Amino acid sequence: MKPIDMAKEGAEVSEETEHMIEKNGGKEPESVMPGGDAKEMRAVVLTGFGGLNKLRVTKKAMPEPQEGEVKIRVKACGLNFLDLMVRQGNIDNPPKTPLIPGFECSGIVEAMGGNTKGFEIGDRVMAFVNYNAWAEVVCTPLEFVYKIPDEMTFPEAAAFPMNFVAAYMMLFEVANLHEGMSVLVHSAGGGVGQAVAQLCSTIPNVTVFGTASPFKHEAIKDSVTHLFDRNADYVQEVKKISPDGVDIVLDCLCGENTGKGLGLLKPLGTYILYGSSNMVTGETKSFFSFAKSWWQVEKVNPIKLYEENKVIAGFSLLNLLFKQGRSGLVKTVVQKLFSLYEQKKVKPVVDSLWAVEEVKEAMQRIHDRGNIGKLILDVEKSPIPLMANDSTETSEAGEEEEEHEGDNDNKERMPFIQ
Ligand SMILES: NC(=O)c1ccc[n+]([C@@H]2O[C@H](COP(=O)([O-])OP(=O)(O)OC[C@H]3O[C@@H](n4cnc5c(N)ncnc54)[C@H](OP(=O)(O)O)[C@@H]3O)[C@@H](O)[C@H]2O)c1
């Protein structure tokens, strides 16, 4: 995953965070938070890269919209696998900490800077944010903000941008999905996986092959034509059903799966690499997994692609938006997706809602492969009281907590499927 620049408002720090910066390297804060509740907001702060103990919920200075920006009173934020990788520092050129994580949110427009035609105070919106989404208030340029359909709930809207836009663009902009094609997707029960499955069902006669942890199969069996255990030899399983292979391989497990995926492509088929979930092993970054994945990917031979008539592609939505200036294209995709939503052809699957103070538990759930669909931070939700010995309790005082490498006990939550 490529680096993304931090938006400026996240650079302001509260007293608590200042204290931790001193401990973590003595960097100067960029500004001092003014007193008074109206000047403050609650936010999740990542104090440094590493384990869950690097996350804090704390007060931050309230951001104000600059020229061309929309200020959003946040109702819900999406928690993506990428946020887990950011926390670990498991991305190329990670930004500096402390930072407020999060790339997407939904809420209500509270104020606008100059030149923000098309938006009014009170509009219900969803937005992409270049970090800083996990806060009560977010300011982001209007080109990344979209008015949502009336019937779309805030949790649905927070579950929509990353998963559905990425899935749509890979299937229709990069791979040209059309009638009768076949698609292989990994992590089929996850946020992107479920968006891919739903979008495939909008085209006649598309076969979806998916891999997922076995406990998810019952819940997602209607959305995926052929489901395999994520530990099974999926290449053999696909070939038993379709000896020619598939037309599109969507791979978020870069490394040895790249070779397998390319091997499964039919002539003129497209392989798209869009993630590297497999680099996450323990609670902190594994340099071994990182090196192994990249070494294996570099073995792809372009001459073989030419001889075999295969297409290999990469896709990064955040780079497209924040580094490559394609917000106009993304806006047209969002409008098409809203139309599919209004026709009831797609609907985000929300796994569970979490209070902001429960961010560590939520992140542990995605790490433990427990989610079916999307995890949402609900800004207005009160935390469920935690047991006294719960290791994921948010530290109020900012003291260091022990890391729990491989502590994977999955806490039971009722899935929240809308
Ligand atoms: N390029 C882009 O623009 C873009 C946009 C959005 C997301 N992504 C990528 O798409 C992938 C899915 O993202 P998401 O946010 O929708 O997450 P997600 O699929 O909901 O992620 C959680 C699931 O990933 C699977 N998984 C695979 N390897 C894992 C590992 N090492 N540790 C824990 N779980 C693992 C697990 O499902 P099973 O156990 O069932 O396999 C888990 O339940 C990620 O790689 C993400 O970075 C890319």
The ligand as a Gaussian input file, in Angstrom:
#p B3LYP/6-31G(d) Opt

LIG

0 1
 N       -6.539000      -1.269000      -2.941000
 C       -7.618000      -0.684000      -2.464000
 O       -8.048000       0.355000      -2.945000
 C       -8.298000      -1.326000      -1.298000
 C       -9.499000      -0.777000      -0.793000
 C      -10.111000      -1.432000       0.290000
 C       -9.514000      -2.578000       0.807000
 N       -8.356000      -3.038000       0.286000
 C       -7.745000      -4.292000       0.774000
 O       -8.716000      -5.289000       0.668000
 C       -8.514000      -6.256000       1.675000
 C       -9.818000      -6.441000       2.439000
 O      -10.094000      -5.228000       3.107000
 P      -11.342000      -5.054000       4.070000
 O      -11.144000      -3.759000       4.747000
 O      -12.578000      -5.371000       3.317000
 O      -11.085000      -6.157000       5.149000
 P      -11.810000      -7.547000       5.407000
 O      -11.829000      -8.394000       4.197000
 O      -13.074000      -7.299000       6.105000
 O      -10.688000      -8.096000       6.352000
 C      -10.819000      -9.021000       7.265000
 C      -10.710000     -10.423000       6.674000
 O       -9.502000     -10.609000       5.944000
 C       -9.148000     -11.979000       5.983000
 N       -7.704000     -12.065000       6.212000
 C       -6.798000     -12.365000       5.278000
 N       -5.568000     -12.332000       5.783000
 C       -5.677000     -12.008000       7.065000
 C       -4.733000     -11.828000       8.102000
 N       -3.420000     -11.975000       7.894000
 N       -5.180000     -11.476000       9.309000
 C       -6.484000     -11.323000       9.541000
 N       -7.432000     -11.475000       8.564000
 C       -7.029000     -11.824000       7.341000
 C      -10.028000     -12.607000       7.053000
 O      -11.054000     -13.300000       6.403000
 P      -10.970000     -14.893000       6.156000
 O      -10.380000     -15.493000       7.401000
 O      -12.385000     -15.278000       5.936000
 O      -10.097000     -15.045000       4.947000
 C      -10.634000     -11.412000       7.758000
 O      -11.912000     -11.671000       8.311000
 C       -7.354000      -5.747000       2.524000
 O       -6.161000      -6.339000       2.076000
 C       -7.337000      -4.275000       2.227000
 O       -6.104000      -3.659000       2.449000
 C       -7.757000      -2.438000      -0.748000

